[in-house]
Amino acid sequence: MPSEETKERIVKAIDIGRVVLHYGWIPFIIYVGYTRSNPQPSLIKLITPLA
């Protein structure tokens, strides 16, 4: 059976993982779409759609 310290570390790691997943999901999808598209749009058009 894991000790209390190990349980706390696991819970903290899961919490950090949730935050990373929460804030990183949309940028990851944009990155994958940008790198897989053909032809690749310029980076300025990706950042500012009206450019």
C-alpha distance matrix in Angstrom:
0.0 3.8 6.5 9.5 11.6 9.8 9.8 13.4 14.4 13.4 15.4 18.1 18.4 18.8 21.3 23.3 23.3 24.7 27.4 28.3 28.6 30.6 33.1 33.3 33.9 37.6 38.5 36.8 38.8 42.0 41.3 40.8 43.9 45.9 45.1 45.7 48.9 52.2 54.3 52.0 53.2 53.9 51.2 53.6 54.0 50.3 49.9 53.1 54.2 57.7 58.5
3.8 0.0 3.8 6.7 8.1 5.9 6.6 10.0 10.7 10.1 12.4 14.8 15.1 15.9 18.4 20.0 20.3 22.0 24.4 25.3 26.0 28.0 30.2 30.5 31.3 35.1 35.8 34.2 36.4 39.4 38.7 38.5 41.6 43.4 42.7 43.5 46.7 50.1 52.0 49.5 50.6 51.1 48.3 50.6 51.2 47.5 47.0 50.2 51.4 54.9 55.6
6.5 3.8 0.0 3.8 5.4 5.2 6.3 8.7 10.0 10.8 12.5 14.3 15.5 16.7 18.6 20.2 21.2 22.8 24.8 25.9 27.0 28.7 30.8 31.3 32.5 36.1 36.7 35.4 37.9 40.7 40.0 40.1 43.3 44.9 44.2 45.3 48.4 51.9 53.6 50.9 51.8 52.1 49.1 51.2 52.0 48.4 47.6 50.8 52.2 55.6 56.3
9.5 6.7 3.8 0.0 3.8 5.4 5.0 6.2 8.7 9.9 10.5 12.2 14.2 15.3 16.5 18.3 19.8 21.1 22.8 24.4 25.6 26.9 28.9 29.8 31.2 34.7 35.4 34.4 36.9 39.6 39.1 39.5 42.5 44.0 43.7 44.9 47.9 51.4 53.0 50.2 50.8 51.0 47.9 49.8 50.6 47.0 46.0 49.0 50.5 53.8 54.6
11.6 8.1 5.4 3.8 0.0 3.8 5.4 5.1 6.3 8.7 10.0 10.5 12.3 14.3 15.3 16.5 18.3 20.0 21.3 22.5 24.2 25.7 27.3 28.1 29.8 33.3 33.6 32.7 35.4 37.9 37.1 37.7 40.9 42.1 41.7 43.1 46.1 49.6 51.1 48.2 48.8 48.8 45.6 47.5 48.6 45.0 43.9 47.1 48.7 52.0 52.6
9.8 5.9 5.2 5.4 3.8 0.0 3.8 5.4 5.1 6.2 8.7 9.8 10.5 12.3 14.2 15.3 16.4 18.4 20.2 21.0 22.3 24.2 26.0 26.4 27.8 31.4 31.8 30.5 33.2 35.8 35.0 35.3 38.5 39.9 39.3 40.5 43.7 47.1 48.7 46.0 46.8 47.0 44.0 46.1 47.0 43.4 42.6 45.8 47.3 50.7 51.3
9.8 6.6 6.3 5.0 5.4 3.8 0.0 3.8 5.4 5.1 6.2 8.6 9.9 10.6 12.3 14.3 15.2 16.6 18.6 20.0 21.0 22.5 24.7 25.4 26.5 30.1 30.9 29.7 32.1 34.9 34.5 34.7 37.7 39.3 39.0 40.1 43.0 46.6 48.3 45.6 46.2 46.6 43.6 45.6 46.3 42.6 41.8 44.9 46.2 49.6 50.4
13.4 10.0 8.7 6.2 5.1 5.4 3.8 0.0 3.8 5.4 5.1 6.1 8.5 9.9 10.5 12.2 14.1 15.3 16.7 18.3 19.8 21.0 22.8 23.9 25.5 28.8 29.4 28.7 31.3 33.8 33.4 34.0 37.0 38.4 38.3 39.6 42.5 46.0 47.5 44.6 45.0 45.2 42.0 43.8 44.6 41.0 39.9 42.9 44.4 47.7 48.5
14.4 10.7 10.0 8.7 6.3 5.1 5.4 3.8 0.0 3.8 5.5 5.1 6.0 8.6 9.8 10.5 12.1 14.2 15.4 16.4 18.1 19.8 21.3 21.9 23.6 27.1 27.3 26.4 29.2 31.6 30.9 31.5 34.6 35.9 35.5 37.0 39.9 43.4 44.9 42.0 42.5 42.6 39.5 41.4 42.4 38.8 37.8 41.0 42.6 45.9 46.5
13.4 10.1 10.8 9.9 8.7 6.2 5.1 5.4 3.8 0.0 3.8 5.4 5.1 6.2 8.6 9.9 10.4 12.3 14.4 15.3 16.3 18.2 20.2 20.6 21.8 25.4 26.0 24.8 27.2 30.0 29.4 29.6 32.7 34.3 33.9 35.1 38.0 41.5 43.2 40.5 41.2 41.6 38.6 40.7 41.4 37.7 37.0 40.2 41.5 44.9 45.7
15.4 12.4 12.5 10.5 10.0 8.7 6.2 5.1 5.5 3.8 0.0 3.8 5.5 5.1 6.2 8.7 9.8 10.6 12.6 14.3 15.2 16.4 18.6 19.7 20.8 24.3 25.2 24.4 26.7 29.3 29.2 29.7 32.5 34.1 34.2 35.3 38.1 41.7 43.3 40.5 40.9 41.3 38.2 40.1 40.6 36.9 36.0 39.0 40.2 43.6 44.5
18.1 14.8 14.3 12.2 10.5 9.8 8.6 6.1 5.1 5.4 3.8 0.0 3.8 5.4 5.1 6.2 8.5 9.9 10.8 12.4 14.2 15.3 16.9 17.9 19.8 23.0 23.5 23.0 25.7 27.9 27.6 28.5 31.4 32.7 32.7 34.3 36.9 40.5 41.9 38.9 39.2 39.2 36.0 37.7 38.5 35.0 33.8 36.8 38.4 41.6 42.4
18.4 15.1 15.5 14.2 12.3 10.5 9.9 8.5 6.0 5.1 5.5 3.8 0.0 3.8 5.4 5.1 6.1 8.6 10.0 10.5 12.1 14.1 15.6 15.9 17.6 21.1 21.4 20.4 23.2 25.6 25.0 25.6 28.7 30.0 29.8 31.2 34.1 37.6 39.0 36.1 36.7 36.9 33.8 35.8 36.6 32.9 32.1 35.3 36.8 40.2 40.8
18.8 15.9 16.7 15.3 14.3 12.3 10.6 9.9 8.6 6.2 5.1 5.4 3.8 0.0 3.8 5.5 4.9 6.2 8.7 9.8 10.4 12.1 14.4 14.9 15.9 19.5 20.4 19.4 21.6 24.4 24.2 24.6 27.4 29.1 29.1 30.2 33.0 36.6 38.2 35.5 35.9 36.5 33.5 35.5 35.9 32.2 31.5 34.6 35.7 39.1 40.1
21.3 18.4 18.6 16.5 15.3 14.2 12.3 10.5 9.8 8.6 6.2 5.1 5.4 3.8 0.0 3.8 5.4 5.1 6.4 8.8 9.9 10.5 12.6 14.0 15.4 18.6 19.5 19.3 21.6 23.9 24.1 25.0 27.5 29.0 29.5 30.8 33.2 36.9 38.3 35.4 35.5 35.8 32.7 34.3 34.7 31.1 30.1 32.9 34.2 37.5 38.5
23.3 20.0 20.2 18.3 16.5 15.3 14.3 12.2 10.5 9.9 8.7 6.2 5.1 5.5 3.8 0.0 3.8 5.4 5.2 6.2 8.6 9.8 10.9 11.8 13.9 17.1 17.3 17.1 19.8 21.9 21.7 22.8 25.5 26.7 27.0 28.7 31.2 34.8 36.0 32.9 33.0 33.1 29.9 31.6 32.4 28.8 27.7 30.7 32.3 35.5 36.3
23.3 20.3 21.2 19.8 18.3 16.4 15.2 14.1 12.1 10.4 9.8 8.5 6.1 4.9 5.4 3.8 0.0 3.8 5.5 5.1 6.1 8.4 10.1 10.2 11.6 15.1 15.6 14.7 17.2 19.7 19.5 20.1 22.9 24.4 24.5 25.9 28.5 32.1 33.6 30.7 31.1 31.6 28.6 30.6 31.1 27.4 26.7 29.9 31.1 34.6 35.3
24.7 22.0 22.8 21.1 20.0 18.4 16.6 15.3 14.2 12.3 10.6 9.9 8.6 6.2 5.1 5.4 3.8 0.0 3.8 5.5 5.1 5.9 8.6 9.7 10.5 13.7 15.1 14.7 16.6 19.2 19.6 20.3 22.6 24.4 25.1 26.2 28.5 32.2 33.6 30.9 31.0 31.6 28.7 30.3 30.5 26.8 26.1 28.9 29.9 33.3 34.4
27.4 24.4 24.8 22.8 21.3 20.2 18.6 16.7 15.4 14.4 12.6 10.8 10.0 8.7 6.4 5.2 5.5 3.8 0.0 3.8 5.4 5.0 6.2 8.2 10.1 12.7 13.5 14.0 16.3 18.2 18.6 20.0 22.2 23.5 24.4 26.0 28.0 31.7 32.9 29.8 29.6 29.8 26.6 28.0 28.4 24.9 23.7 26.5 27.8 31.1 32.1
28.3 25.3 25.9 24.4 22.5 21.0 20.0 18.3 16.4 15.3 14.3 12.4 10.5 9.8 8.8 6.2 5.1 5.5 3.8 0.0 3.8 5.5 5.5 5.6 8.1 11.1 11.1 11.0 13.8 15.7 15.6 16.9 19.5 20.6 21.2 22.9 25.2 28.8 29.9 26.9 26.9 27.1 24.0 25.8 26.3 22.6 21.8 24.9 26.3 29.7 30.4
28.6 26.0 27.0 25.6 24.2 22.3 21.0 19.8 18.1 16.3 15.2 14.2 12.1 10.4 9.9 8.6 6.1 5.1 5.4 3.8 0.0 3.8 5.6 5.1 5.6 9.1 10.3 9.6 11.6 14.2 14.6 15.3 17.6 19.3 20.0 21.2 23.4 27.1 28.5 25.8 26.0 26.7 23.9 25.8 25.8 22.0 21.7 24.7 25.6 29.1 30.1
30.6 28.0 28.7 26.9 25.7 24.2 22.5 21.0 19.8 18.2 16.4 15.3 14.1 12.1 10.5 9.8 8.4 5.9 5.0 5.5 3.8 0.0 3.8 5.7 6.0 8.4 10.2 10.8 12.3 14.3 15.5 16.7 18.4 20.0 21.4 22.6 24.3 28.0 29.3 26.5 26.1 26.8 23.9 25.3 25.1 21.5 20.7 23.4 24.2 27.5 28.9
33.1 30.2 30.8 28.9 27.3 26.0 24.7 22.8 21.3 20.2 18.6 16.9 15.6 14.4 12.6 10.9 10.1 8.6 6.2 5.5 5.6 3.8 0.0 3.8 5.9 7.2 7.9 9.4 11.5 12.6 13.6 15.5 17.2 18.2 19.7 21.5 23.0 26.6 27.5 24.4 23.8 24.0 20.9 22.1 22.4 18.8 17.6 20.4 21.7 24.9 26.0
33.3 30.5 31.3 29.8 28.1 26.4 25.4 23.9 21.9 20.6 19.7 17.9 15.9 14.9 14.0 11.8 10.2 9.7 8.2 5.6 5.1 5.7 3.8 0.0 3.8 5.8 5.6 6.0 8.7 10.2 10.5 12.2 14.3 15.3 16.4 18.2 20.0 23.7 24.7 21.6 21.5 21.9 18.9 20.7 21.0 17.2 16.7 19.9 21.0 24.5 25.2
33.9 31.3 32.5 31.2 29.8 27.8 26.5 25.5 23.6 21.8 20.8 19.8 17.6 15.9 15.4 13.9 11.6 10.5 10.1 8.1 5.6 6.0 5.9 3.8 0.0 3.8 5.7 5.2 6.3 8.8 9.9 10.7 12.4 14.3 15.5 16.6 18.3 22.1 23.4 20.8 20.8 21.8 19.3 21.2 20.8 17.0 17.1 20.1 20.5 24.2 25.2
37.6 35.1 36.1 34.7 33.3 31.4 30.1 28.8 27.1 25.4 24.3 23.0 21.1 19.5 18.6 17.1 15.1 13.7 12.7 11.1 9.1 8.4 7.2 5.8 3.8 0.0 3.8 5.3 5.1 6.2 8.6 9.9 10.6 12.2 14.3 15.4 16.5 20.1 21.2 18.5 18.0 19.1 16.7 18.2 17.4 13.7 13.9 16.5 16.8 20.4 21.6
38.5 35.8 36.7 35.4 33.6 31.8 30.9 29.4 27.3 26.0 25.2 23.5 21.4 20.4 19.5 17.3 15.6 15.1 13.5 11.1 10.3 10.2 7.9 5.6 5.7 3.8 0.0 3.8 5.5 5.0 6.1 8.6 9.8 10.3 12.2 14.2 15.3 18.9 19.6 16.5 16.1 16.6 13.8 15.7 15.6 11.8 11.7 15.0 15.9 19.5 20.1
36.8 34.2 35.4 34.4 32.7 30.5 29.7 28.7 26.4 24.8 24.4 23.0 20.4 19.4 19.3 17.1 14.7 14.7 14.0 11.0 9.6 10.8 9.4 6.0 5.2 5.3 3.8 0.0 3.8 5.4 5.0 6.2 8.6 9.8 10.6 12.2 14.2 17.8 19.0 16.2 16.6 17.6 15.3 17.8 17.5 13.8 14.5 17.9 18.5 22.2 22.6
38.8 36.4 37.9 36.9 35.4 33.2 32.1 31.3 29.2 27.2 26.7 25.7 23.2 21.6 21.6 19.8 17.2 16.6 16.3 13.8 11.6 12.3 11.5 8.7 6.3 5.1 5.5 3.8 0.0 3.8 5.4 5.2 6.1 8.5 10.0 10.6 12.1 15.8 17.3 14.9 15.3 17.0 15.3 17.7 16.6 12.9 14.4 17.2 17.0 20.8 21.6
42.0 39.4 40.7 39.6 37.9 35.8 34.9 33.8 31.6 30.0 29.3 27.9 25.6 24.4 23.9 21.9 19.7 19.2 18.2 15.7 14.2 14.3 12.6 10.2 8.8 6.2 5.0 5.4 3.8 0.0 3.8 5.5 5.1 6.0 8.6 10.0 10.6 14.2 15.0 12.3 12.0 13.4 11.6 13.9 12.8 9.1 10.7 13.6 13.5 17.3 17.8
41.3 38.7 40.0 39.1 37.1 35.0 34.5 33.4 30.9 29.4 29.2 27.6 25.0 24.2 24.1 21.7 19.5 19.6 18.6 15.6 14.6 15.5 13.6 10.5 9.9 8.6 6.1 5.0 5.4 3.8 0.0 3.8 5.4 5.1 6.1 8.5 10.1 13.5 14.4 11.3 11.8 12.8 10.9 13.9 13.6 10.1 11.7 15.1 15.6 19.3 19.1
40.8 38.5 40.1 39.5 37.7 35.3 34.7 34.0 31.5 29.6 29.7 28.5 25.6 24.6 25.0 22.8 20.1 20.3 20.0 16.9 15.3 16.7 15.5 12.2 10.7 9.9 8.6 6.2 5.2 5.5 3.8 0.0 3.8 5.4 5.3 6.0 8.5 12.0 13.7 11.4 12.8 14.7 13.6 16.7 15.9 12.7 14.9 18.0 17.8 21.5 21.5
43.9 41.6 43.3 42.5 40.9 38.5 37.7 37.0 34.6 32.7 32.5 31.4 28.7 27.4 27.5 25.5 22.9 22.6 22.2 19.5 17.6 18.4 17.2 14.3 12.4 10.6 9.8 8.6 6.1 5.1 5.4 3.8 0.0 3.8 5.6 5.3 6.0 9.7 11.3 9.3 10.4 12.9 12.4 15.2 13.7 10.7 13.5 16.1 15.2 18.9 19.0
45.9 43.4 44.9 44.0 42.1 39.9 39.3 38.4 35.9 34.3 34.1 32.7 30.0 29.1 29.0 26.7 24.4 24.4 23.5 20.6 19.3 20.0 18.2 15.3 14.3 12.2 10.3 9.8 8.5 6.0 5.1 5.4 3.8 0.0 3.8 5.6 5.6 8.7 9.4 6.5 7.4 9.4 8.9 12.1 11.0 8.3 11.2 14.0 13.7 17.1 16.6
45.1 42.7 44.2 43.7 41.7 39.3 39.0 38.3 35.5 33.9 34.2 32.7 29.8 29.1 29.5 27.0 24.5 25.1 24.4 21.2 20.0 21.4 19.7 16.4 15.5 14.3 12.2 10.6 10.0 8.6 6.1 5.3 5.6 3.8 0.0 3.8 5.8 8.4 9.5 7.0 9.4 11.1 10.9 14.5 14.0 11.6 14.3 17.3 17.2 20.6 19.7
45.7 43.5 45.3 44.9 43.1 40.5 40.1 39.6 37.0 35.1 35.3 34.3 31.2 30.2 30.8 28.7 25.9 26.2 26.0 22.9 21.2 22.6 21.5 18.2 16.6 15.4 14.2 12.2 10.6 10.0 8.5 6.0 5.3 5.6 3.8 0.0 3.8 6.6 8.8 7.8 10.6 13.3 13.8 17.1 15.9 13.6 16.8 19.4 18.6 21.9 21.4
48.9 46.7 48.4 47.9 46.1 43.7 43.0 42.5 39.9 38.0 38.1 36.9 34.1 33.0 33.2 31.2 28.5 28.5 28.0 25.2 23.4 24.3 23.0 20.0 18.3 16.5 15.3 14.2 12.1 10.6 10.1 8.5 6.0 5.6 5.8 3.8 0.0 3.8 5.8 5.4 8.0 11.2 12.5 15.4 13.6 12.0 15.6 17.5 16.2 19.3 18.8
52.2 50.1 51.9 51.4 49.6 47.1 46.6 46.0 43.4 41.5 41.7 40.5 37.6 36.6 36.9 34.8 32.1 32.2 31.7 28.8 27.1 28.0 26.6 23.7 22.1 20.1 18.9 17.8 15.8 14.2 13.5 12.0 9.7 8.7 8.4 6.6 3.8 0.0 3.0 5.2 8.2 11.5 13.7 16.4 14.5 13.8 17.6 19.1 17.6 20.2 19.3
54.3 52.0 53.6 53.0 51.1 48.7 48.3 47.5 44.9 43.2 43.3 41.9 39.0 38.2 38.3 36.0 33.6 33.6 32.9 29.9 28.5 29.3 27.5 24.7 23.4 21.2 19.6 19.0 17.3 15.0 14.4 13.7 11.3 9.4 9.5 8.8 5.8 3.0 0.0 3.8 6.3 9.3 12.1 14.5 12.8 12.8 16.5 17.7 16.3 18.5 17.2
52.0 49.5 50.9 50.2 48.2 46.0 45.6 44.6 42.0 40.5 40.5 38.9 36.1 35.5 35.4 32.9 30.7 30.9 29.8 26.9 25.8 26.5 24.4 21.6 20.8 18.5 16.5 16.2 14.9 12.3 11.3 11.4 9.3 6.5 7.0 7.8 5.4 5.2 3.8 0.0 3.8 6.5 8.7 11.5 10.2 9.8 13.3 15.0 14.2 16.8 15.3
53.2 50.6 51.8 50.8 48.8 46.8 46.2 45.0 42.5 41.2 40.9 39.2 36.7 35.9 35.5 33.0 31.1 31.0 29.6 26.9 26.0 26.1 23.8 21.5 20.8 18.0 16.1 16.6 15.3 12.0 11.8 12.8 10.4 7.4 9.4 10.6 8.0 8.2 6.3 3.8 0.0 3.8 6.3 8.3 6.6 6.8 10.3 11.5 10.7 13.1 11.5
53.9 51.1 52.1 51.0 48.8 47.0 46.6 45.2 42.6 41.6 41.3 39.2 36.9 36.5 35.8 33.1 31.6 31.6 29.8 27.1 26.7 26.8 24.0 21.9 21.8 19.1 16.6 17.6 17.0 13.4 12.8 14.7 12.9 9.4 11.1 13.3 11.2 11.5 9.3 6.5 3.8 0.0 3.8 5.5 5.4 6.6 9.0 10.2 10.6 12.5 10.1
51.2 48.3 49.1 47.9 45.6 44.0 43.6 42.0 39.5 38.6 38.2 36.0 33.8 33.5 32.7 29.9 28.6 28.7 26.6 24.0 23.9 23.9 20.9 18.9 19.3 16.7 13.8 15.3 15.3 11.6 10.9 13.6 12.4 8.9 10.9 13.8 12.5 13.7 12.1 8.7 6.3 3.8 0.0 3.8 5.4 5.0 6.4 8.6 10.1 12.5 10.4
53.6 50.6 51.2 49.8 47.5 46.1 45.6 43.8 41.4 40.7 40.1 37.7 35.8 35.5 34.3 31.6 30.6 30.3 28.0 25.8 25.8 25.3 22.1 20.7 21.2 18.2 15.7 17.8 17.7 13.9 13.9 16.7 15.2 12.1 14.5 17.1 15.4 16.4 14.5 11.5 8.3 5.5 3.8 0.0 3.8 5.4 5.2 5.9 8.1 9.5 7.1
54.0 51.2 52.0 50.6 48.6 47.0 46.3 44.6 42.4 41.4 40.6 38.5 36.6 35.9 34.7 32.4 31.1 30.5 28.4 26.3 25.8 25.1 22.4 21.0 20.8 17.4 15.6 17.5 16.6 12.8 13.6 15.9 13.7 11.0 14.0 15.9 13.6 14.5 12.8 10.2 6.6 5.4 5.4 3.8 0.0 3.8 5.5 5.2 5.3 7.3 5.7
50.3 47.5 48.4 47.0 45.0 43.4 42.6 41.0 38.8 37.7 36.9 35.0 32.9 32.2 31.1 28.8 27.4 26.8 24.9 22.6 22.0 21.5 18.8 17.2 17.0 13.7 11.8 13.8 12.9 9.1 10.1 12.7 10.7 8.3 11.6 13.6 12.0 13.8 12.8 9.8 6.8 6.6 5.0 5.4 3.8 0.0 3.8 5.8 6.2 9.5 9.0
49.9 47.0 47.6 46.0 43.9 42.6 41.8 39.9 37.8 37.0 36.0 33.8 32.1 31.5 30.1 27.7 26.7 26.1 23.7 21.8 21.7 20.7 17.6 16.7 17.1 13.9 11.7 14.5 14.4 10.7 11.7 14.9 13.5 11.2 14.3 16.8 15.6 17.6 16.5 13.3 10.3 9.0 6.4 5.2 5.5 3.8 0.0 3.8 6.4 9.1 8.7
53.1 50.2 50.8 49.0 47.1 45.8 44.9 42.9 41.0 40.2 39.0 36.8 35.3 34.6 32.9 30.7 29.9 28.9 26.5 24.9 24.7 23.4 20.4 19.9 20.1 16.5 15.0 17.9 17.2 13.6 15.1 18.0 16.1 14.0 17.3 19.4 17.5 19.1 17.7 15.0 11.5 10.2 8.6 5.9 5.2 5.8 3.8 0.0 3.8 5.5 5.7
54.2 51.4 52.2 50.5 48.7 47.3 46.2 44.4 42.6 41.5 40.2 38.4 36.8 35.7 34.2 32.3 31.1 29.9 27.8 26.3 25.6 24.2 21.7 21.0 20.5 16.8 15.9 18.5 17.0 13.5 15.6 17.8 15.2 13.7 17.2 18.6 16.2 17.6 16.3 14.2 10.7 10.6 10.1 8.1 5.3 6.2 6.4 3.8 0.0 3.8 5.6
57.7 54.9 55.6 53.8 52.0 50.7 49.6 47.7 45.9 44.9 43.6 41.6 40.2 39.1 37.5 35.5 34.6 33.3 31.1 29.7 29.1 27.5 24.9 24.5 24.2 20.4 19.5 22.2 20.8 17.3 19.3 21.5 18.9 17.1 20.6 21.9 19.3 20.2 18.5 16.8 13.1 12.5 12.5 9.5 7.3 9.5 9.1 5.5 3.8 0.0 3.8
58.5 55.6 56.3 54.6 52.6 51.3 50.4 48.5 46.5 45.7 44.5 42.4 40.8 40.1 38.5 36.3 35.3 34.4 32.1 30.4 30.1 28.9 26.0 25.2 25.2 21.6 20.1 22.6 21.6 17.8 19.1 21.5 19.0 16.6 19.7 21.4 18.8 19.3 17.2 15.3 11.5 10.1 10.4 7.1 5.7 9.0 8.7 5.7 5.6 3.8 0.0
